Amino acid sequence: MSTSAGWRVVAALFAILTLGSGFGFYNLSVYMNALADERGFSIAQLSLAISLFFLMGGIFGVVVARLIERYDVRWVMTAGALISGLALILAGLARSEVELLWVYALFGLGNSGVSLVPMSTLVTRWFPGANRSMALATASTGLSVGGVIVTPICVLLIERNGVQPALLQFGWVYALLLLPLIWGFVRLPPDAPLAPGETRAVLPGWSEAEARTTGFFWLSTLAYFLLMGAQVGGIAHLFNRVAELLDRDVASMAVQILALASISGRLFGGWLLSYVSTRAWLLGNALGQGVGMLLIAGADSAALAWAGALVFGLTVGNLLMLQPVVLAEAFGLRAYARIYASANAMTTMGVASGPLLLGLLYEVGGYGMSYLLAAVLSILALIVLLFAGPLPDWNIGPSDAKR
């Protein structure tokens, strides 16, 4: 099914994720810096808001998985784009911590409709065979391109116009650019079942309940809980960490290095997965993330900060791409959207706690302590993955695969 139509969907998802990460994911640390300077919010308050953004995204990702089984995926993504745009506009108006938390919760809800759950489901359905890892790598590379292209522009606009006018512009631009992409190019493959529950009768693989009976599902999810908590916490605080150490220009360059490294690492990983074990590549990237965090923790110069961002960035895209690849290889397509959304929701608890935990540790002992913890979490995740063992084989019965 890896047709030119499927690659057009991948290209559209690439553009959607570029905008989503540029105005959202990679910009979270930029908004943190600006709102702290202009509105007087503390790093702890802003870290809590970012954590709520990710928490709501994970919770509503489960809802999104069920909605795209019942309704046209374009309507679900349209709602996500409009809600996200509104949240960006409201973020510029937030004056109190309560208002900030409500806005970031709304932003997380909207982002879930245009982010990883619909993207990975669409790509997995269009590419059930050997090209899946490369298609996922290509589409998800948009997440990093957003950090390279959109984030530096946003930094300049915020510095020139102030946070409120800039966020007002960002909200309108975000929604108006996403809608034509969604309605012009996004769709499920033509033979995809549309009726509620029909997915289970047509596509091969295990049910969500069967996947949940395996130790691999729970241990791999725990590992991703640790990995994504460390990763997203590290990304959310990177701009502020380097800006505090040196200046905003060096910090902006660190974010761009991280994003560029994520692009190259993800594309290389998508190609490499045709030749190496998915599990081995996952273990290597968990180790690499720990090393990158240690470099950032001990950075005392631009060169060391940039080196840490480079090593860290090489793992960012791969780890994000590998979770849907691992789950599809382990459990098949029968209930993929639900299995991925369920694992992602639990993983998101780690994602949500990462920025908050690093922010709280910053208040206690500075960013050296924060990034040291992120390194420890990454190594713990590596140990959990070793205990998880090899991927289950969805081609055989669940009871046989668990023996």
C-alpha positions in Angstrom: 0.0 0.0 0.0 3.1 2.3 -0.1 1.8 4.3 -3.0 2.4 7.9 -4.1 -0.8 8.8 -2.3 0.6 7.5 0.9 3.7 9.6 0.5 1.6 12.7 -0.2 -0.1 12.0 3.2 3.4 11.7 4.8 4.4 15.1 3.2 1.3 16.8 4.6 1.9 15.3 8.1 5.5 16.5 7.9 4.3 20.1 7.3 1.6 19.8 10.0 4.1 18.5 12.6 6.6 21.3 11.5 4.0 23.9 12.4 2.8 22.0 15.5 6.3 21.6 17.0 7.5 25.1 15.9 4.6 26.9 17.6 4.2 24.3 20.4 6.8 21.7 21.4 10.0 23.5 20.7 8.6 26.9 21.5 7.6 25.9 25.1 11.0 26.9 26.4 10.8 30.1 24.4 7.4 31.0 25.9 8.8 30.1 29.3 11.6 32.6 29.0 9.4 35.3 27.6 6.6 34.9 30.1 9.0 34.8 33.0 10.6 38.0 31.9 7.5 40.0 30.9 4.8 38.6 33.2 6.9 37.6 36.2 5.8 34.0 36.3 8.3 31.8 38.1 10.1 28.9 36.4 8.2 26.5 38.7 4.9 27.9 37.7 5.7 27.8 34.0 7.1 24.2 34.4 3.8 23.2 36.0 1.9 24.7 33.0 4.1 22.9 30.5 3.6 19.6 32.4 -0.1 20.1 32.3 0.1 20.7 28.5 1.7 17.3 28.1 -0.5 15.6 30.6 -3.7 16.8 28.8 -2.2 15.8 25.5 -1.7 12.2 26.7 -5.1 11.9 28.2 -6.9 13.2 25.2 -4.7 11.2 22.9 -6.8 8.1 24.0 -9.9 10.0 23.1 -8.5 11.0 19.7 -7.7 7.3 19.0 -11.3 6.4 19.5 -12.6 9.4 17.6 -10.6 8.6 14.5 -12.0 5.0 14.5 -15.5 6.5 14.3 -15.2 9.8 12.4 -13.3 11.3 9.5 -9.8 12.0 10.8 -9.8 15.4 9.1 -12.6 16.6 11.4 -10.7 15.5 14.5 -7.5 17.2 13.3 -9.5 20.4 12.4 -10.8 20.6 15.9 -7.3 20.1 17.3 -5.9 22.9 15.0 -8.6 25.4 16.0 -8.3 24.7 19.7 -4.5 25.0 19.6 -4.7 28.3 17.8 -7.2 29.7 20.3 -4.9 28.5 23.2 -1.9 30.4 21.7 -4.0 33.6 21.5 -5.2 33.2 25.1 -1.6 32.4 26.3 -0.7 36.0 25.5 -3.5 37.3 27.7 -2.8 35.1 30.7 -2.1 37.2 33.8 -2.4 34.8 36.7 -1.1 31.3 37.4 -4.7 29.9 37.2 -5.3 31.5 33.8 -1.9 30.1 32.6 -2.8 26.6 33.7 -6.2 26.7 31.9 -4.6 27.9 28.7 -1.9 25.3 28.7 -4.4 22.6 29.4 -6.5 23.8 26.4 -3.3 23.8 24.3 -2.5 20.3 25.3 -6.0 19.1 24.4 -5.9 20.8 21.0 -2.4 19.5 20.3 -3.4 15.9 20.8 -5.6 16.2 17.7 -2.8 17.2 15.4 0.1 15.4 16.8 1.5 11.9 17.3 -1.6 9.7 17.7 -3.2 10.7 14.3 0.2 10.9 12.6 1.4 7.5 13.7 -2.0 5.9 13.0 -2.2 7.4 9.5 1.4 6.4 8.6 1.0 2.9 10.0 -2.2 2.3 8.0 -0.7 3.6 4.8 2.6 1.7 5.2 2.0 -1.8 6.7 5.2 -3.2 5.3 9.0 -2.5 5.1 8.7 1.2 4.4 6.9 2.0 7.6 10.0 3.1 9.6 11.2 5.4 6.8 7.7 6.9 6.4 7.4 7.4 10.2 10.9 9.0 10.2 10.0 11.3 7.3 6.7 12.5 8.8 8.0 12.9 12.3 11.1 14.8 11.0 8.6 17.7 10.8 8.8 17.9 14.6 12.5 18.8 14.4 12.2 21.1 11.3 9.8 23.2 13.3 12.5 23.8 15.9 14.9 24.8 13.1 12.7 27.1 11.1 9.7 28.3 13.1 11.3 28.6 16.6 14.0 31.2 15.6 11.4 33.3 13.8 9.2 33.2 16.9 12.1 34.3 19.1 12.7 37.3 16.9 9.0 38.2 16.8 8.6 38.0 20.6 11.8 40.1 21.1 10.6 42.7 18.6 6.8 42.9 19.4 6.5 41.5 23.0 4.9 38.3 24.1 1.2 39.2 23.8 1.1 40.6 20.2 3.4 37.7 19.1 1.2 35.0 20.6 -1.9 36.6 19.0 -0.2 36.3 15.6 1.0 32.8 16.3 -2.5 31.6 17.1 -4.0 32.9 13.9 -1.1 31.7 11.6 -1.1 28.3 13.2 -4.7 27.5 12.6 -5.0 29.1 9.2 -1.9 27.2 7.9 -3.0 23.8 9.2 -6.5 23.7 7.8 -5.6 23.7 4.1 -3.1 20.9 4.8 -5.6 18.8 6.7 -8.4 19.1 4.1 -6.2 19.1 1.0 -4.0 16.0 1.7 -4.9 14.0 4.9 -7.0 10.9 4.6 -6.9 7.2 5.5 -6.1 4.7 2.7 -9.1 3.9 0.5 -9.5 0.3 1.8 -9.5 1.4 5.4 -12.6 0.2 7.3 -14.7 3.1 8.6 -17.5 1.5 10.6 -17.0 1.4 14.4 -15.4 -1.8 15.5 -14.6 -3.0 11.9 -10.9 -2.5 12.4 -10.7 -5.5 14.6 -12.4 -7.8 12.0 -10.2 -6.7 9.1 -6.6 -5.9 10.2 -4.1 -8.5 11.5 -2.7 -8.3 15.0 -3.7 -8.4 18.7 -6.4 -6.6 20.5 -5.6 -3.9 23.1 -6.6 -6.3 25.9 -4.2 -9.0 24.6 -1.3 -6.5 24.3 -1.9 -5.4 27.9 -1.4 -9.0 29.1 2.3 -9.0 28.1 5.2 -7.9 30.2 6.7 -6.3 27.2 3.9 -3.8 26.9 4.2 -2.7 30.5 8.0 -2.6 30.8 8.4 -0.8 27.4 5.8 1.7 28.5 7.6 2.2 31.8 10.9 2.7 30.0 9.2 5.3 27.8 7.8 6.9 30.8 11.3 7.5 32.0 12.8 8.3 28.6 10.2 10.9 27.6 10.1 12.5 31.0 13.9 13.1 30.8 13.7 14.0 27.1 10.9 16.5 27.2 12.1 18.0 30.5 15.5 18.5 28.9 14.0 20.1 25.8 11.6 22.3 27.7 14.5 23.8 29.8 17.2 23.8 27.2 16.8 27.4 26.0 16.5 28.7 29.5 19.5 26.6 30.7 21.8 28.0 28.0 20.4 31.5 28.1 21.1 31.6 31.9 24.6 30.2 31.3 25.5 32.5 28.4 22.9 34.5 26.4 19.8 34.1 24.2 21.7 33.9 20.9 23.8 31.0 22.1 20.6 29.4 23.6 18.7 29.8 20.3 21.6 28.1 18.5 21.5 25.2 21.0 17.8 24.7 20.2 18.6 24.7 16.5 21.5 22.3 16.9 19.2 20.0 18.9 16.5 20.1 16.2 19.0 19.7 13.3 20.6 16.7 15.1 17.1 15.3 15.6 16.4 15.5 11.9 19.6 13.8 10.8 19.4 11.2 13.5 15.8 10.3 12.8 16.3 10.0 9.0 19.4 7.9 9.6 17.5 5.8 12.1 14.6 5.3 9.7 17.1 4.0 7.1 19.1 1.9 9.6 16.0 0.0 10.9 15.9 -1.9 7.6 19.2 -3.5 8.6 19.4 -3.7 12.4 17.2 -4.9 15.2 14.7 -2.3 16.4 15.4 -3.3 20.0 19.1 -2.8 19.6 18.6 0.7 18.1 16.2 1.6 20.9 18.8 0.5 23.6 21.5 2.5 21.9 19.4 5.7 21.8 18.5 5.4 25.4 22.2 5.3 26.3 22.9 8.3 24.0 20.2 10.4 25.6 21.9 9.8 29.0 25.3 10.9 27.7 23.8 14.1 26.1 22.1 15.0 29.4 25.4 14.6 31.3 27.1 17.0 28.8 24.4 19.6 29.3 24.5 19.2 33.0 28.2 19.9 33.2 28.3 22.6 30.4 30.3 25.7 31.3 30.9 27.0 27.8 29.0 27.4 24.5 31.0 24.6 22.9 30.1 22.1 25.6 26.4 23.2 25.7 26.2 22.8 21.9 28.0 19.4 22.1 25.4 18.2 24.6 22.6 19.5 22.5 24.1 17.6 19.5 24.3 14.3 21.3 20.9 14.7 22.9 19.4 15.8 19.6 20.6 12.7 17.7 18.5 10.6 20.1 15.4 12.8 20.3 13.8 12.0 16.9 14.8 8.3 17.1 13.2 7.7 20.5 10.0 9.4 19.4 9.8 7.4 16.2 10.7 4.1 17.8 7.7 3.8 20.1 5.1 3.5 17.3 7.5 1.3 15.3 8.0 -1.0 18.3 4.3 -1.3 19.1 3.3 -2.0 15.5 6.0 -4.7 15.2 5.0 -6.2 18.5 1.2 -6.2 18.2 0.2 -5.6 14.6 -2.4 -3.3 13.2 -5.7 -4.7 14.5 -5.9 -2.3 17.4 -2.8 -0.2 16.8 -4.4 3.3 17.4 -5.8 2.2 20.8 -2.6 0.3 21.8 -0.4 3.3 20.9 -2.7 5.8 22.4 -2.9 3.8 25.6 0.9 3.4 25.9 1.4 7.1 24.9 -1.1 8.2 27.6 0.9 6.4 30.3 4.2 7.6 28.8 2.8 11.1 28.9 2.6 11.0 32.7 6.4 10.9 32.5 6.4 13.6 29.8 4.2 15.8 32.0 6.3 15.3 35.1 9.7 15.9 33.3 9.5 19.7 32.8 8.0 20.2 36.3 10.6 18.0 38.0 13.5 19.7 36.3 12.0 23.1 37.1 11.6 22.2 40.8 15.2 20.9 41.0 16.4 24.1 39.3 14.8 26.1 42.1 16.7 23.9 44.6 20.1 23.4 43.1 20.3 24.8 39.6 20.2 23.3 36.2 23.3 21.1 36.8 21.2 19.0 39.2 18.2 19.0 36.9 20.1 17.6 33.9 21.9 15.1 36.1 18.6 13.7 37.1 17.5 13.5 33.4 20.7 11.5 32.7 19.9 9.1 35.6 16.3 8.6 34.3 17.7 7.7 30.8 20.0 5.1 32.2 17.2 3.6 34.3 15.1 3.3 31.2 17.9 1.4 29.4 17.9 -1.1 32.3 14.1 -1.5 32.1 14.3 -2.1 28.4 16.9 -4.9 28.9 14.5 -6.6 31.3 11.6 -6.2 28.9 13.2 -8.7 26.5 12.6 -9.2 22.8 9.5 -7.9 21.0 6.4 -10.2 21.0 5.5 -11.8 17.6 2.0 -10.7 16.7 1.9 -13.4 13.9 1.4 -16.1 16.6 -1.2 -16.3 19.4 -0.8 -14.1 22.4 -0.6 -17.1 24.8 2.2 -18.7 22.6 4.1 -15.4 22.3 4.2 -14.9 26.1 5.8 -18.3 26.7 
